[in-house]
Amino acid sequence: MSGLYGVQGWVKLYSFTEPRDRLLEYEPLMLGKDEAWRPVKLAEGRVHGKGLVGRFEDITDRDQAAGLVGLELAVLRSQLPEAAADEVYWVDLMGLAVVNTQGESFGRVERLLETGANDVLVVKGDRERLIPFARGPIVKQVDLVAGTIVVDWEPDY
């Protein structure tokens, strides 16, 4: 949750789903951070401007909602549709080894960033590298079975 909305327990929600408001359709949602997650149910939710707002069951005032700010929402993997042959979920990329076409290792995917133009792999190895996740020109191969991503990227970038 990214902030409070009003005084009746509503919070601002950030969604990575496509379309963004699909988040409101999942039940249950998982609420938490790090290793502590619990199922929750949205009592109400809607699009608000370019984002979403919602109120969870048993949350009825601003003080209760304030305890949710900074926590994350997730859905269970079993709730997601199967990815198409040319698609992957971000979670599947986490921890994959990244090597360039010359076989040089850059480290592992720590997280991804959404930039608008294209998603960006944050790769941690001897140093942090930001590599655009652009299939074709940069990302040559994603092999989930082998646990690798091959990129056309110079080590000095």
MARKE-139636 format. One record per atom (N, C-alpha, C): residue number from 1; atom name; x, y, z. Coordinates in nm, 3 decimals. Atoms other than C-alpha are relative to their C-alpha. Layout:
<nodes>
NODE / num / atome / x / y / z
NODE / NUM / CA / X / Y / Z
...
</nodes>
This chain:
<nodes>
NODE / num / atome / x / y / z
NODE / 1 / N / 0.084 / -0.116 / 0.000
NODE / 1 / CA / 0.000 / 0.000 / 0.000
NODE / 1 / C / 0.089 / 0.123 / 0.000
NODE / 2 / N / -0.087 / -0.117 / 0.015
NODE / 2 / CA / 0.136 / 0.335 / -0.094
NODE / 2 / C / -0.047 / 0.121 / 0.079
NODE / 3 / N / 0.045 / -0.114 / -0.078
NODE / 3 / CA / -0.073 / 0.564 / 0.124
NODE / 3 / C / -0.145 / -0.016 / 0.042
NODE / 4 / N / 0.138 / 0.000 / -0.048
NODE / 4 / CA / -0.402 / 0.643 / 0.293
NODE / 4 / C / -0.089 / 0.076 / -0.096
NODE / 5 / N / 0.098 / -0.069 / 0.083
NODE / 5 / CA / -0.717 / 0.754 / 0.115
NODE / 5 / C / -0.125 / 0.020 / 0.084
NODE / 6 / N / 0.118 / -0.030 / -0.079
NODE / 6 / CA / -0.985 / 0.926 / 0.318
NODE / 6 / C / 0.014 / -0.042 / 0.145
NODE / 7 / N / -0.002 / 0.028 / -0.144
NODE / 7 / CA / -1.084 / 0.853 / 0.677
NODE / 7 / C / -0.075 / -0.128 / 0.036
NODE / 8 / N / 0.081 / 0.117 / -0.029
NODE / 8 / CA / -1.290 / 0.534 / 0.643
NODE / 8 / C / 0.074 / -0.132 / -0.027
NODE / 9 / N / -0.077 / 0.123 / 0.011
NODE / 9 / CA / -1.005 / 0.281 / 0.615
NODE / 9 / C / 0.048 / -0.035 / -0.139
NODE / 10 / N / -0.044 / 0.025 / 0.138
NODE / 10 / CA / -0.927 / 0.312 / 0.245
NODE / 10 / C / 0.150 / 0.028 / -0.013
NODE / 11 / N / -0.142 / -0.020 / 0.029
NODE / 11 / CA / -0.570 / 0.285 / 0.113
NODE / 11 / C / 0.020 / 0.007 / -0.151
NODE / 12 / N / -0.039 / -0.005 / 0.141
NODE / 12 / CA / -0.401 / 0.359 / -0.218
NODE / 12 / C / 0.072 / -0.131 / -0.031
NODE / 13 / N / -0.058 / 0.128 / 0.039
NODE / 13 / CA / -0.307 / 0.038 / -0.400
NODE / 13 / C / 0.082 / 0.018 / -0.126
NODE / 14 / N / -0.078 / 0.001 / 0.123
NODE / 14 / CA / -0.034 / -0.013 / -0.657
NODE / 14 / C / -0.006 / -0.141 / -0.058
NODE / 15 / N / 0.020 / 0.129 / 0.064
NODE / 15 / CA / -0.091 / -0.290 / -0.907
NODE / 15 / C / 0.094 / -0.018 / -0.118
NODE / 16 / N / -0.080 / 0.037 / 0.115
NODE / 16 / CA / 0.141 / -0.466 / -1.152
NODE / 16 / C / -0.081 / -0.080 / -0.101
NODE / 17 / N / 0.081 / 0.081 / 0.091
NODE / 17 / CA / -0.150 / -0.649 / -1.315
NODE / 17 / C / -0.031 / 0.078 / -0.127
NODE / 18 / N / 0.041 / -0.059 / 0.127
NODE / 18 / CA / -0.252 / -0.586 / -1.674
NODE / 18 / C / -0.137 / -0.053 / -0.034
NODE / 19 / N / 0.002 / -0.141 / -0.034
NODE / 19 / CA / -0.493 / -0.417 / -1.684
NODE / 19 / C / 0.012 / 0.020 / 0.152
NODE / 20 / N / -0.030 / -0.032 / -0.140
NODE / 20 / CA / -0.417 / -0.245 / -1.355
NODE / 20 / C / -0.114 / -0.039 / 0.095
NODE / 21 / N / 0.112 / 0.027 / -0.090
NODE / 21 / CA / -0.768 / -0.290 / -1.211
NODE / 21 / C / -0.033 / -0.149 / 0.014
NODE / 22 / N / 0.021 / 0.144 / -0.018
NODE / 22 / CA / -0.753 / -0.670 / -1.251
NODE / 22 / C / 0.032 / -0.043 / 0.142
NODE / 23 / N / -0.033 / 0.031 / -0.139
NODE / 23 / CA / -0.601 / -0.671 / -0.902
NODE / 23 / C / -0.126 / -0.011 / 0.085
NODE / 24 / N / 0.123 / -0.001 / -0.078
NODE / 24 / CA / -0.950 / -0.600 / -0.769
NODE / 24 / C / -0.081 / -0.128 / -0.014
NODE / 25 / N / 0.075 / 0.123 / 0.026
NODE / 25 / CA / -1.075 / -0.933 / -0.908
NODE / 25 / C / 0.053 / -0.122 / 0.077
NODE / 26 / N / -0.060 / 0.116 / -0.065
NODE / 26 / CA / -0.840 / -1.165 / -0.715
NODE / 26 / C / -0.051 / -0.016 / 0.143
NODE / 27 / N / 0.041 / 0.029 / -0.137
NODE / 27 / CA / -0.961 / -1.335 / -0.400
NODE / 27 / C / 0.049 / -0.139 / 0.036
NODE / 28 / N / -0.044 / -0.107 / -0.089
NODE / 28 / CA / -0.794 / -1.385 / -0.169
NODE / 28 / C / 0.122 / 0.071 / -0.057
NODE / 29 / N / -0.128 / -0.066 / 0.022
NODE / 29 / CA / -0.516 / -1.132 / -0.194
NODE / 29 / C / 0.088 / -0.038 / 0.118
NODE / 30 / N / -0.093 / 0.027 / -0.109
NODE / 30 / CA / -0.205 / -1.194 / 0.012
NODE / 30 / C / 0.063 / 0.134 / 0.040
NODE / 31 / N / -0.052 / -0.125 / -0.055
NODE / 31 / CA / -0.088 / -0.908 / 0.236
NODE / 31 / C / 0.119 / -0.031 / 0.088
NODE / 32 / N / -0.115 / 0.021 / -0.085
NODE / 32 / CA / 0.255 / -0.885 / 0.390
NODE / 32 / C / 0.126 / 0.060 / -0.053
NODE / 33 / N / -0.132 / -0.046 / 0.039
NODE / 33 / CA / 0.624 / -0.833 / 0.348
NODE / 33 / C / 0.099 / -0.105 / 0.047
NODE / 34 / N / -0.102 / 0.098 / -0.032
NODE / 34 / CA / 0.931 / -1.055 / 0.352
NODE / 34 / C / -0.063 / -0.138 / 0.017
NODE / 35 / N / 0.051 / 0.136 / -0.023
NODE / 35 / CA / 0.827 / -1.387 / 0.511
NODE / 35 / C / -0.137 / -0.004 / 0.066
NODE / 36 / N / 0.128 / -0.003 / -0.072
NODE / 36 / CA / 0.508 / -1.274 / 0.688
NODE / 36 / C / -0.113 / 0.043 / -0.093
NODE / 37 / N / 0.111 / -0.027 / 0.091
NODE / 37 / CA / 0.204 / -1.301 / 0.458
NODE / 37 / C / -0.127 / -0.062 / 0.057
NODE / 38 / N / 0.129 / 0.054 / -0.042
NODE / 38 / CA / -0.165 / -1.352 / 0.529
NODE / 38 / C / -0.105 / 0.032 / -0.105
NODE / 39 / N / 0.106 / -0.028 / 0.097
NODE / 39 / CA / -0.477 / -1.378 / 0.314
NODE / 39 / C / -0.091 / 0.112 / 0.050
NODE / 40 / N / 0.094 / -0.108 / -0.031
NODE / 40 / CA / -0.705 / -1.073 / 0.304
NODE / 40 / C / -0.103 / 0.009 / -0.112
NODE / 41 / N / 0.106 / -0.018 / 0.099
NODE / 41 / CA / -1.023 / -0.982 / 0.125
NODE / 41 / C / -0.034 / 0.147 / -0.010
NODE / 42 / N / 0.043 / -0.137 / 0.022
NODE / 42 / CA / -1.108 / -0.649 / -0.029
NODE / 42 / C / -0.150 / 0.009 / 0.024
NODE / 43 / N / 0.142 / -0.026 / -0.020
NODE / 43 / CA / -1.441 / -0.522 / 0.100
NODE / 43 / C / -0.052 / 0.088 / -0.113
NODE / 44 / N / 0.034 / -0.093 / 0.107
NODE / 44 / CA / -1.442 / -0.246 / -0.162
NODE / 44 / C / 0.128 / 0.039 / -0.073
NODE / 45 / N / -0.115 / -0.047 / 0.076
NODE / 45 / CA / -1.211 / -0.128 / -0.438
NODE / 45 / C / -0.046 / 0.061 / -0.130
NODE / 46 / N / 0.036 / -0.065 / 0.126
NODE / 46 / CA / -1.214 / 0.092 / -0.745
NODE / 46 / C / 0.120 / 0.074 / -0.059
NODE / 47 / N / -0.098 / -0.085 / 0.067
NODE / 47 / CA / -1.009 / 0.283 / -0.998
NODE / 47 / C / -0.018 / 0.142 / 0.053
NODE / 48 / N / 0.005 / -0.140 / -0.044
NODE / 48 / CA / -0.919 / 0.629 / -0.875
NODE / 48 / C / 0.114 / 0.073 / -0.071
NODE / 49 / N / -0.101 / -0.068 / 0.080
NODE / 49 / CA / -0.738 / 0.855 / -1.122
NODE / 49 / C / 0.078 / -0.104 / -0.079
NODE / 50 / N / -0.085 / 0.096 / 0.070
NODE / 50 / CA / -0.442 / 0.658 / -1.260
NODE / 50 / C / 0.033 / -0.121 / 0.087
NODE / 51 / N / -0.030 / 0.109 / -0.091
NODE / 51 / CA / -0.435 / 0.422 / -0.963
NODE / 51 / C / -0.125 / -0.070 / 0.049
NODE / 52 / N / 0.109 / 0.072 / -0.063
NODE / 52 / CA / -0.654 / 0.212 / -0.738
NODE / 52 / C / -0.007 / 0.038 / 0.147
NODE / 53 / N / 0.018 / -0.015 / -0.144
NODE / 53 / CA / -0.798 / 0.256 / -0.392
NODE / 53 / C / -0.088 / -0.116 / 0.046
NODE / 54 / N / 0.080 / 0.109 / -0.051
NODE / 54 / CA / -0.950 / -0.008 / -0.169
NODE / 54 / C / -0.006 / 0.001 / 0.151
NODE / 55 / N / 0.015 / 0.018 / -0.144
NODE / 55 / CA / -1.067 / -0.102 / 0.176
NODE / 55 / C / -0.014 / -0.149 / 0.026
NODE / 56 / N / 0.002 / 0.141 / -0.035
NODE / 56 / CA / -1.007 / -0.441 / 0.333
NODE / 56 / C / -0.104 / -0.027 / 0.108
NODE / 57 / N / 0.094 / 0.039 / -0.105
NODE / 57 / CA / -1.257 / -0.632 / 0.546
NODE / 57 / C / 0.063 / 0.027 / 0.136
NODE / 58 / N / -0.040 / -0.025 / -0.139
NODE / 58 / CA / -1.236 / -0.539 / 0.915
NODE / 58 / C / 0.087 / 0.125 / 0.017
NODE / 59 / N / -0.071 / -0.127 / -0.009
NODE / 59 / CA / -1.055 / -0.212 / 0.835
NODE / 59 / C / -0.102 / 0.110 / -0.024
NODE / 60 / N / 0.110 / -0.097 / 0.011
NODE / 60 / CA / -1.297 / 0.074 / 0.903
NODE / 60 / C / 0.040 / 0.144 / 0.027
NODE / 61 / N / -0.040 / -0.139 / -0.023
NODE / 61 / CA / -1.092 / 0.380 / 0.993
NODE / 61 / C / 0.144 / 0.023 / -0.041
NODE / 62 / N / -0.131 / -0.043 / 0.047
NODE / 62 / CA / -0.782 / 0.571 / 0.899
NODE / 62 / C / 0.115 / -0.056 / 0.086
NODE / 63 / N / -0.105 / 0.050 / -0.089
NODE / 63 / CA / -0.582 / 0.457 / 1.204
NODE / 63 / C / 0.031 / -0.148 / -0.029
NODE / 64 / N / -0.021 / 0.141 / 0.035
NODE / 64 / CA / -0.632 / 0.089 / 1.119
NODE / 64 / C / 0.070 / -0.009 / -0.136
NODE / 65 / N / -0.058 / 0.003 / 0.134
NODE / 65 / CA / -0.547 / 0.157 / 0.754
NODE / 65 / C / 0.146 / 0.042 / 0.002
NODE / 66 / N / -0.138 / -0.049 / -0.006
NODE / 66 / CA / -0.226 / 0.337 / 0.852
NODE / 66 / C / 0.097 / -0.116 / 0.026
NODE / 67 / N / -0.085 / 0.116 / -0.027
NODE / 67 / CA / -0.088 / 0.003 / 0.974
NODE / 67 / C / 0.029 / -0.084 / -0.124
NODE / 68 / N / -0.020 / 0.075 / 0.124
NODE / 68 / CA / -0.112 / -0.131 / 0.618
NODE / 68 / C / 0.098 / 0.067 / -0.096
NODE / 69 / N / -0.088 / -0.073 / 0.091
NODE / 69 / CA / 0.096 / 0.138 / 0.450
NODE / 69 / C / 0.140 / -0.059 / 0.007
NODE / 70 / N / -0.132 / 0.059 / 0.009
NODE / 70 / CA / 0.425 / -0.008 / 0.332
NODE / 70 / C / -0.003 / -0.151 / -0.020
NODE / 71 / N / 0.012 / 0.143 / 0.025
NODE / 71 / CA / 0.295 / -0.364 / 0.312
NODE / 71 / C / -0.027 / -0.022 / -0.149
NODE / 72 / N / 0.018 / 0.032 / 0.142
NODE / 72 / CA / 0.268 / -0.539 / -0.024
NODE / 72 / C / -0.118 / -0.093 / -0.018
NODE / 73 / N / 0.106 / 0.093 / 0.039
NODE / 73 / CA / -0.013 / -0.720 / -0.201
NODE / 73 / C / 0.055 / -0.097 / -0.102
NODE / 74 / N / -0.040 / 0.102 / 0.097
NODE / 74 / CA / 0.036 / -1.042 / -0.393
NODE / 74 / C / -0.120 / -0.090 / -0.026
NODE / 75 / N / 0.100 / 0.103 / 0.029
NODE / 75 / CA / -0.175 / -1.309 / -0.555
NODE / 75 / C / 0.071 / -0.134 / -0.001
NODE / 76 / N / -0.057 / 0.134 / 0.003
NODE / 76 / CA / -0.124 / -1.681 / -0.536
NODE / 76 / C / 0.031 / -0.039 / -0.144
NODE / 77 / N / -0.040 / 0.043 / 0.134
NODE / 77 / CA / 0.055 / -1.833 / -0.833
NODE / 77 / C / -0.112 / -0.078 / -0.068
NODE / 78 / N / 0.108 / 0.081 / 0.056
NODE / 78 / CA / -0.237 / -2.072 / -0.880
NODE / 78 / C / -0.115 / 0.085 / -0.055
NODE / 79 / N / 0.105 / -0.088 / 0.049
NODE / 79 / CA / -0.464 / -1.772 / -0.947
NODE / 79 / C / 0.033 / 0.062 / -0.136
NODE / 80 / N / -0.044 / -0.065 / 0.124
NODE / 80 / CA / -0.262 / -1.653 / -1.246
NODE / 80 / C / -0.025 / -0.090 / -0.120
NODE / 81 / N / 0.011 / 0.081 / 0.121
NODE / 81 / CA / -0.333 / -1.764 / -1.600
NODE / 81 / C / 0.138 / -0.047 / -0.043
NODE / 82 / N / -0.127 / 0.051 / 0.048
NODE / 82 / CA / -0.063 / -1.971 / -1.763
NODE / 82 / C / 0.060 / 0.100 / -0.099
NODE / 83 / N / -0.068 / -0.094 / 0.090
NODE / 83 / CA / 0.194 / -1.752 / -1.939
NODE / 83 / C / 0.007 / -0.059 / -0.141
NODE / 84 / N / -0.013 / 0.043 / 0.139
NODE / 84 / CA / 0.198 / -1.769 / -2.318
NODE / 84 / C / 0.145 / -0.042 / -0.025
NODE / 85 / N / -0.133 / 0.054 / 0.031
NODE / 85 / CA / 0.499 / -1.934 / -2.484
NODE / 85 / C / 0.108 / 0.109 / -0.004
NODE / 86 / N / -0.099 / -0.108 / 0.011
NODE / 86 / CA / 0.672 / -1.597 / -2.542
NODE / 86 / C / -0.006 / 0.097 / 0.118
NODE / 87 / N / 0.013 / -0.086 / -0.116
NODE / 87 / CA / 0.584 / -1.451 / -2.200
NODE / 87 / C / 0.055 / -0.068 / 0.125
NODE / 88 / N / -0.040 / 0.050 / -0.132
NODE / 88 / CA / 0.717 / -1.487 / -1.846
NODE / 88 / C / -0.053 / 0.096 / 0.105
NODE / 89 / N / 0.035 / -0.086 / -0.112
NODE / 89 / CA / 0.603 / -1.358 / -1.512
NODE / 89 / C / 0.129 / 0.050 / 0.064
NODE / 90 / N / -0.117 / -0.058 / -0.064
NODE / 90 / CA / 0.844 / -1.127 / -1.332
NODE / 90 / C / 0.055 / -0.093 / 0.107
NODE / 91 / N / -0.045 / 0.086 / -0.109
NODE / 91 / CA / 0.859 / -1.366 / -1.037
NODE / 91 / C / 0.086 / -0.115 / -0.053
NODE / 92 / N / -0.079 / 0.109 / 0.057
NODE / 92 / CA / 0.998 / -1.634 / -1.271
NODE / 92 / C / 0.142 / 0.044 / -0.037
NODE / 93 / N / -0.132 / -0.052 / 0.036
NODE / 93 / CA / 1.292 / -1.408 / -1.359
NODE / 93 / C / 0.089 / 0.023 / 0.122
NODE / 94 / N / -0.076 / -0.028 / -0.121
NODE / 94 / CA / 1.396 / -1.346 / -0.999
NODE / 94 / C / 0.098 / -0.113 / 0.028
NODE / 95 / N / -0.102 / 0.097 / -0.033
NODE / 95 / CA / 1.721 / -1.520 / -0.916
NODE / 95 / C / 0.067 / -0.068 / -0.118
NODE / 96 / N / -0.064 / 0.062 / 0.115
NODE / 96 / CA / 1.804 / -1.625 / -1.272
NODE / 96 / C / 0.139 / 0.059 / -0.022
NODE / 97 / N / -0.136 / -0.044 / 0.033
NODE / 97 / CA / 2.170 / -1.605 / -1.372
NODE / 97 / C / -0.005 / 0.074 / -0.133
NODE / 98 / N / -0.005 / -0.079 / 0.123
NODE / 98 / CA / 2.244 / -1.342 / -1.638
NODE / 98 / C / 0.141 / -0.007 / -0.057
NODE / 99 / N / -0.128 / 0.006 / 0.070
NODE / 99 / CA / 2.522 / -1.397 / -1.890
NODE / 99 / C / -0.016 / 0.070 / -0.134
NODE / 100 / N / 0.011 / -0.062 / 0.131
NODE / 100 / CA / 2.607 / -1.212 / -2.207
NODE / 100 / C / 0.031 / -0.103 / -0.109
NODE / 101 / N / -0.018 / 0.092 / 0.112
NODE / 101 / CA / 2.644 / -1.365 / -2.552
NODE / 101 / C / 0.143 / -0.052 / -0.010
NODE / 102 / N / -0.138 / 0.047 / -0.004
NODE / 102 / CA / 3.020 / -1.399 / -2.489
NODE / 102 / C / 0.023 / -0.095 / 0.118
NODE / 103 / N / -0.011 / 0.092 / -0.112
NODE / 103 / CA / 2.949 / -1.613 / -2.180
NODE / 103 / C / 0.047 / 0.063 / 0.130
NODE / 104 / N / -0.042 / -0.068 / -0.123
NODE / 104 / CA / 3.049 / -1.348 / -1.923
NODE / 104 / C / -0.118 / 0.010 / 0.097
NODE / 105 / N / 0.105 / -0.001 / -0.102
NODE / 105 / CA / 2.851 / -1.374 / -1.600
NODE / 105 / C / -0.015 / 0.139 / 0.061
NODE / 106 / N / 0.028 / -0.130 / -0.060
NODE / 106 / CA / 2.684 / -1.058 / -1.468
NODE / 106 / C / -0.059 / -0.011 / 0.140
NODE / 107 / N / 0.063 / 0.019 / -0.131
NODE / 107 / CA / 2.520 / -1.207 / -1.159
NODE / 107 / C / -0.140 / -0.055 / -0.016
NODE / 108 / N / 0.137 / 0.052 / -0.001
NODE / 108 / CA / 2.157 / -1.279 / -1.078
NODE / 108 / C / -0.102 / 0.114 / 0.005
NODE / 109 / N / 0.108 / -0.099 / -0.002
NODE / 109 / CA / 1.829 / -1.092 / -1.124
NODE / 109 / C / -0.046 / 0.016 / 0.144
NODE / 110 / N / 0.044 / -0.029 / -0.136
NODE / 110 / CA / 1.751 / -0.925 / -0.793
NODE / 110 / C / -0.146 / 0.048 / 0.000
NODE / 111 / N / 0.135 / -0.052 / 0.012
NODE / 111 / CA / 1.435 / -0.743 / -0.904
NODE / 111 / C / -0.016 / 0.060 / -0.139
NODE / 112 / N / 0.027 / -0.068 / 0.126
NODE / 112 / CA / 1.274 / -0.567 / -1.199
NODE / 112 / C / -0.059 / 0.136 / 0.029
NODE / 113 / N / 0.055 / -0.135 / -0.010
NODE / 113 / CA / 1.183 / -0.205 / -1.252
NODE / 113 / C / -0.091 / 0.023 / -0.120
NODE / 114 / N / 0.091 / -0.039 / 0.106
NODE / 114 / CA / 0.893 / -0.075 / -1.454
NODE / 114 / C / 0.030 / 0.146 / -0.033
NODE / 115 / N / -0.041 / -0.136 / 0.035
NODE / 115 / CA / 1.008 / 0.233 / -1.645
NODE / 115 / C / -0.096 / 0.070 / -0.095
NODE / 116 / N / 0.090 / -0.058 / 0.099
NODE / 116 / CA / 0.730 / 0.288 / -1.897
NODE / 116 / C / 0.043 / -0.039 / -0.140
NODE / 117 / N / -0.050 / 0.037 / 0.133
NODE / 117 / CA / 0.948 / 0.239 / -2.204
NODE / 117 / C / 0.014 / -0.151 / -0.010
NODE / 118 / N / -0.013 / 0.145 / -0.009
NODE / 118 / CA / 1.041 / -0.117 / -2.109
NODE / 118 / C / 0.041 / -0.035 / 0.143
NODE / 119 / N / -0.040 / 0.044 / -0.133
NODE / 119 / CA / 1.102 / -0.321 / -1.797
NODE / 119 / C / 0.153 / -0.012 / 0.004
NODE / 120 / N / -0.145 / 0.004 / -0.017
NODE / 120 / CA / 1.456 / -0.327 / -1.656
NODE / 120 / C / 0.036 / -0.105 / 0.104
NODE / 121 / N / -0.054 / 0.099 / -0.094
NODE / 121 / CA / 1.641 / -0.618 / -1.495
NODE / 121 / C / 0.101 / 0.069 / 0.090
NODE / 122 / N / -0.103 / -0.046 / -0.095
NODE / 122 / CA / 1.833 / -0.521 / -1.181
NODE / 122 / C / 0.081 / -0.124 / 0.033
NODE / 123 / N / -0.086 / 0.118 / -0.012
NODE / 123 / CA / 2.124 / -0.766 / -1.185
NODE / 123 / C / 0.111 / 0.030 / 0.100
NODE / 124 / N / -0.105 / -0.016 / -0.101
NODE / 124 / CA / 2.353 / -0.806 / -0.882
NODE / 124 / C / 0.106 / -0.107 / -0.021
NODE / 125 / N / -0.115 / 0.088 / 0.014
NODE / 125 / CA / 2.696 / -0.955 / -0.929
NODE / 125 / C / 0.118 / 0.071 / 0.061
NODE / 126 / N / -0.115 / -0.076 / -0.049
NODE / 126 / CA / 3.039 / -0.792 / -0.896
NODE / 126 / C / -0.038 / 0.146 / 0.022
NODE / 127 / N / 0.060 / -0.131 / -0.020
NODE / 127 / CA / 2.834 / -0.472 / -0.924
NODE / 127 / C / -0.144 / -0.007 / -0.048
NODE / 128 / N / 0.139 / -0.002 / 0.045
NODE / 128 / CA / 2.476 / -0.373 / -0.994
NODE / 128 / C / -0.006 / 0.048 / -0.145
NODE / 129 / N / 0.021 / -0.040 / 0.138
NODE / 129 / CA / 2.373 / -0.357 / -1.359
NODE / 129 / C / -0.149 / 0.014 / -0.025
NODE / 130 / N / 0.137 / -0.018 / 0.044
NODE / 130 / CA / 2.050 / -0.225 / -1.505
NODE / 130 / C / -0.004 / -0.035 / -0.148
NODE / 131 / N / 0.003 / 0.050 / 0.138
NODE / 131 / CA / 1.971 / -0.415 / -1.824
NODE / 131 / C / -0.145 / 0.001 / -0.049
NODE / 132 / N / 0.138 / -0.002 / 0.052
NODE / 132 / CA / 1.660 / -0.338 / -2.032
NODE / 132 / C / -0.047 / -0.141 / -0.037
NODE / 133 / N / 0.057 / 0.129 / 0.036
NODE / 133 / CA / 1.433 / -0.639 / -2.064
NODE / 133 / C / -0.072 / 0.016 / -0.134
NODE / 134 / N / 0.052 / -0.017 / 0.136
NODE / 134 / CA / 1.387 / -0.594 / -2.439
NODE / 134 / C / 0.034 / -0.125 / -0.078
NODE / 135 / N / -0.024 / 0.125 / 0.074
NODE / 135 / CA / 1.344 / -0.929 / -2.610
NODE / 135 / C / 0.035 / 0.030 / -0.144
NODE / 136 / N / -0.047 / -0.020 / 0.138
NODE / 136 / CA / 1.526 / -0.948 / -2.940
NODE / 136 / C / 0.129 / 0.078 / -0.001
NODE / 137 / N / -0.125 / -0.077 / 0.008
NODE / 137 / CA / 1.772 / -0.661 / -2.936
NODE / 137 / C / 0.095 / -0.021 / 0.118
NODE / 138 / N / -0.087 / 0.014 / -0.118
NODE / 138 / CA / 1.900 / -0.718 / -2.580
NODE / 138 / C / -0.015 / -0.138 / 0.063
NODE / 139 / N / 0.023 / 0.131 / -0.060
NODE / 139 / CA / 1.743 / -1.026 / -2.422
NODE / 139 / C / -0.014 / -0.102 / -0.111
NODE / 140 / N / -0.005 / 0.098 / 0.108
NODE / 140 / CA / 1.835 / -1.312 / -2.653
NODE / 140 / C / -0.071 / -0.129 / 0.037
NODE / 141 / N / 0.061 / 0.126 / -0.040
NODE / 141 / CA / 1.711 / -1.607 / -2.447
NODE / 141 / C / -0.032 / 0.003 / 0.148
NODE / 142 / N / 0.038 / 0.024 / -0.139
NODE / 142 / CA / 1.524 / -1.679 / -2.126
NODE / 142 / C / -0.025 / -0.150 / 0.011
NODE / 143 / N / 0.013 / 0.144 / -0.018
NODE / 143 / CA / 1.566 / -2.040 / -2.016
NODE / 143 / C / -0.033 / -0.027 / 0.147
NODE / 144 / N / 0.043 / 0.020 / -0.138
NODE / 144 / CA / 1.360 / -2.101 / -1.704
NODE / 144 / C / 0.048 / -0.134 / 0.055
NODE / 145 / N / -0.045 / 0.132 / -0.046
NODE / 145 / CA / 1.463 / -2.468 / -1.688
NODE / 145 / C / 0.146 / 0.005 / 0.041
NODE / 146 / N / -0.143 / -0.012 / -0.032
NODE / 146 / CA / 1.836 / -2.387 / -1.698
NODE / 146 / C / 0.027 / 0.111 / 0.101
NODE / 147 / N / -0.017 / -0.109 / -0.096
NODE / 147 / CA / 1.783 / -2.076 / -1.484
NODE / 147 / C / 0.091 / 0.111 / -0.050
NODE / 148 / N / -0.090 / -0.102 / 0.056
NODE / 148 / CA / 1.958 / -1.836 / -1.723
NODE / 148 / C / -0.075 / 0.095 / -0.093
NODE / 149 / N / 0.040 / -0.101 / 0.099
NODE / 149 / CA / 1.901 / -1.522 / -1.924
NODE / 149 / C / 0.125 / 0.039 / -0.075
NODE / 150 / N / -0.113 / -0.040 / 0.084
NODE / 150 / CA / 2.134 / -1.453 / -2.217
NODE / 150 / C / -0.033 / 0.137 / -0.059
NODE / 151 / N / 0.021 / -0.137 / 0.048
NODE / 151 / CA / 2.174 / -1.085 / -2.308
NODE / 151 / C / 0.114 / 0.043 / -0.092
NODE / 152 / N / -0.100 / -0.064 / 0.084
NODE / 152 / CA / 2.356 / -0.890 / -2.576
NODE / 152 / C / 0.033 / 0.132 / 0.070
NODE / 153 / N / -0.032 / -0.112 / -0.087
NODE / 153 / CA / 2.518 / -0.652 / -2.328
NODE / 153 / C / 0.148 / -0.004 / 0.033
NODE / 154 / N / -0.144 / -0.007 / -0.030
NODE / 154 / CA / 2.874 / -0.538 / -2.276
NODE / 154 / C / 0.023 / 0.011 / 0.149
NODE / 155 / N / -0.026 / -0.004 / -0.144
NODE / 155 / CA / 3.029 / -0.581 / -1.931
NODE / 155 / C / 0.025 / 0.139 / 0.055
NODE / 156 / N / -0.030 / -0.135 / -0.045
NODE / 156 / CA / 3.127 / -0.214 / -1.917
NODE / 156 / C / -0.123 / 0.090 / 0.010
NODE / 157 / N / 0.123 / -0.082 / -0.004
NODE / 157 / CA / 2.768 / -0.086 / -1.954
NODE / 157 / C / -0.050 / 0.012 / 0.141
</nodes>
